[in-house]
């Protein structure tokens, strides 16, 4: 049964196999230096996510975090990956969205305002538009799976970056995705090319091509007034020479020409930085900011965006090495979490014993 997405209830967690809260954005500091960022919190059912070795974790819910901040002036990147963590006791227990996992915290406030705190970000985000419901309903049937999915496509951002011990005041434009689904990792199908596009005429578009043998292509646009339009007539043409990762050997096409005939929109996108690959065991993907130019109904436009490429093959033999490294790190963190939880339980038991008339 398809359920309509309801706010603010569906901003919180769902009892599904996988779920994530994802942010990207383009920021500038007071000196005019430009930065991009991506930060994502993942929640998974270890028994059903179908990631190697996760099913052996003694947890009902597992969380992991991926983040990358890029200083576009210097070219330096700041990555943070937390492969396993627990949510705080008060996560998802407040009337509005609140979750804290390790040093990653997301809190919602009235009037469509959010606070994101991470290892490298302290941002206040205000949504300037109603939520963008992908496919106009927020429900997608991808042939091999179904998912719920909405975006906050125009977030006014203000805050600081924490880089090399420095606090850098910034402002800019952000984007947020929230997606949940009752399906595990499917290597033969979890292949996608995804774009978030924010144009200076306040037209915002999310567009993707998903799947292996069964492919789904879709774009949903949010107009200046927040009204939505959806089309399956999406043309994605890779141009230029793919960038090849020295770490994995994967070749990522980063320059694209996008055509949306029903939106009367044609766009050309180019990467702001190339070395934006993220590796998480057997999973590798490219995630980075874009410069956008083109036309909408014959008028010239420009803007910014983000590109995510997943399912690009790695060089033969390397995937096993990445998987083994992640397995060892997750096992170590699982042992640390178990020790911490056991210690807390023993401390609570000692406290209870102090106030109960135990008999010898």
N, C-alpha and C positions, 0 to 999 in steps of 0.2 A: 504494500500500500504506500503510495506517494504522499508524504506529509509536507504541507507548506512550511517554509522557513519562517520562524517567528522570532522577532527581536523584543527584548534582549535575551530570551531564554536560549536560543540556538547559538549565541555567542560562546556559551560555556561548552563543557565537554560532553561527549556522547559515548554510549556503550557500544562502540564499534571497534573493528580490528585495528584501524589506523585513522589518525586525525592529525592535522597540523594547523598552526597559526604562523603565517609567513609574512614578513615585511620586507619591502625593498624601498630604496629612495635615493634621491639626488640632493646633496647638501652643499652649502657654501659657507666658508668662514668669513670673518670680518676683513681679512686681507684679500678676499676674492678667490682663494684656493677652493677647488672643487673636489668633492668626495662622493663616492657611491657606497651603498651598504646593502647587504642582505642578512637577515636574521630570522631563523625559523626554529620553533619548538615543535618536536614530533612526539606524539603519544601513540603507543602500540600495545597490543595484546601479544606478549611474547610467545604464547602457545600457538597463535594462529597467523602471525605476521609472515611466516615462511622465510624469514631471514635466517641464514645458517647460524646454528648454535643458540639463537635467542630462545628457542623453546626449552632450553635447559635452565633458564633463569627462574629462580624461586619467587617470581613476582606476578601479580595479576596485571599490573600496568608498568610499562617501561617507558622512560622519557629519554630523548637525546636531543642535542642542540647543535645547529650548524650556523656559523656566522662568518662573514667576510666584509671587511671595510677596506676600501681602496682610496688612497690619496692619489688623485689623478695628476697632480702637479709633479710629485716625485716618482710616481709609479709604484710606490711601496704598498704592500698588502698586509693586512692584519687579520689573521684567521683565528677562530676559536671553535673547537669541536669538543663537545662533551658527549662521549659515547654511551653513557648510562648514568641516570640520576633518578631521584625520587621527588615527587611533588610535596610541597609543604602541607601540613594538616589542614590549613584553612583554604587551600586551593579549591575553587569551584564551589565554595560554600557560602558565598555572599550573594546578595540580590543581583548585583552586576558582575560581569566577568572579572575574575581575579585568579591568577595562577602564578606560583613561584616554584621554579625548578632550578636548583643550584643558584647561580647568580643571574638567572634570567627571570624577570618579573614583568607581567602584563596586567594592568589594572584599568578597568573601564570606569568612567565617570559620566554623570548626566550630560546631556547636550552633545552626544556623539564625540566625546573626548576620551583619549587613551593616554596612558603613560607606559612607556617601554623602557625598562632598565636591564642592561646586559653588561657583560664584561667590558664592552667598548662603547656603549651607547647610553645616553640619558636623554630621552626624547619625549616631548609632549606633542601629541598628534590630535588634530581636530579634523573631522570628516566634513568636507565642504559640500558633499552630495549624499543623497540616500544610497543605501547599499546597491551595488550592481549584482543582480542575480543572474548567474550564467544561464543561458538558454531562457532567460526571463522568468524562470520558475525556481532556479537554484538547484534543480534536479537534472542529472545527466545520465543517459543510458549510452554507454560506450561500447555496447556490443558484447564485450567480455566481462564487464563489470558495470555497476551503477555507483553514483557518488552524489553527495550534496556539496554545493560549492557556491560561495558568494565572495565578493570583493568590496573593499572600501577603496575606491579608485582615485580619490583626490584628497590626500591627507596633508594638511598644512602642518609642517614640522618645525619645531624649535627646541633647542637644547644644547647638549655638549657631546663631543667625542672625547674618549679617554684613550690617548695614543702616546706611548712611550713616557708615561707619567705626566703628560700634559693634559690640561682641560681646554678643549678647543670649542668656543661657542659657535653654533651653526644654526642656519635656517634652511628651509627648502621644501621639497615636495616628496611625499611618500605614498606607498601603496600597500594594502594589506589583503591577503587571501586567507580564508578559513575554509577547510575542506575536510570531509569525513566520509568513510566508506567501510563497508563490511567485506573487505577482500584483502588477501595477503599479497606479498610481492610476487609478480608474474614476469620473470625475465624476458619471455618471448613477446609479451604484450606491453610491458611498461617502457615504451619508447615514445618520447614526445619532443615536439618543438613548440615552445610556449612563449608568447609575447605579452607584456603589459605595455601599453602605449598611452602617453599623456601629452596631448597636443596643446599648443598655446591658444587655440580657440575654444578650449575646455571640452573638446571631444576626447573621451577616454575609451580605449578599446582593449579587451582581452581576447586573444586569438590563440588557437592551438590546433595542432595535428597530433592525434594520439593513436598508438596501436602498431602491431606488427602486421599479421595477415589481415586482420580486421581493423580498418582505420576510420577514425572519426575526425572531421574537421569542422570547427565551429568558431564563430566570433560573435561577441556581444558588445554593443556600444552603449555608453552612457552619454547622452547629449548634454548640452550646457545646463538645461533645466532638470536634469536627472532622469528624463524619460529613457526607456531602454528599447533597443532594436537588436535583433538577432538574425544572423545569416549563416548558411552553410556554403555559400559561394565565396570561398576564400582561396586565393591563389598565393602560394608561398614558393618563391624561387630563390634558391641559394645562388649567390654570385661571389666572385672573387675566389681566392685560394684559402682552403681551410687552415686553421691554426692547429698545429700538432703539439700535443703535450709531451714534454721531455720526461715526465714522471710515468705516465701510463701508455704513451704511444697513441692515444686516441686522437682522431682528427675531427675537429669541430668546425663546421661551417658557420661563420660569424657575421657575414654580410648577406643581407636579404632584401629582396624586392617583394612587397606585399600589396595585393590588390583586393579590394572589397567592392565589387561592382554595385551591390545594393546600397552601400553607403556612399557611392560615388567618391571613393577615397583610394588613392595610390600612394604608397609610402616606401622610402628607401631607408634602411637602418644599417648603421655601422657601429662596431664596438668602441667604447671609450677606453678600454684596456683589454688586452688579449689573455693574459695569464690569470684566468678566473676559475680554474678547475677546482672542484671539490671531490675528495675521495673518502668514502666511508666503507671500508671493507670491500665487498663485491660490487658496491654501487659507486659509480662515477658520474659526475654531471658538470656542465659548464653553466655558470651563473654570473651575469654581468650586465652593466649599464650600457645603454645605447644612445646614440644621437639619431634623431628622426627628422627627416625632411620629406616633403611631398605636396600633394594637392588634395583638397576636399571641395567637391563641386566646382572645380576649376580655379579655386583660390589657393595660393601658396600658404603652406603651414610649416611649422617646425615644432620640435618638442623633444621629449626624452622618453626612455623606455627601459625595459629589462628583457633579457632573453634567457631562457632556461632550455638546455639541451640535455636530455637523458636517454640512456640506452645506446650511446656511441661505443662501439667495441674497443676494448683495450688490447694492447699487444699480447700475443699468446704467452701464457705462463705467468704474467704479472698479476692477474686477478687473484690467483691462489695466494700469492705473497701478501697482497693487501688484505685478503680475507683472514689469513692467519694472524697478521698483526692486530687486526681489530678484535679477533677472538681472544687473544691474549690480554688486550687492554680491558675488554668488557668483563672477562673472568676476574681480573684483578679488582676492578671497581665493584663487581657483584660481591666479592668477598669483603671488601671494605664496608659496603652498605649493610651486609648481613651482620658484621661485627658491630656497626653503629646501632642498628635496630635492636640487637640483642642487649647491648649496653643500656639503651634507653629503657627497655622492658625490665631489666634487672633493677635499675634505679627506681622505676615506678613501683615495683614490688616491695623494695625496701621501705619506700614511703608509706605504702599501705600497711605494712606490718607494724609500723610505729604507732598507728592509731587503732589497731584491732587487738582485742584481748586474746592473743595467741596463748595456748596452753602448752606446756612442755610435755 
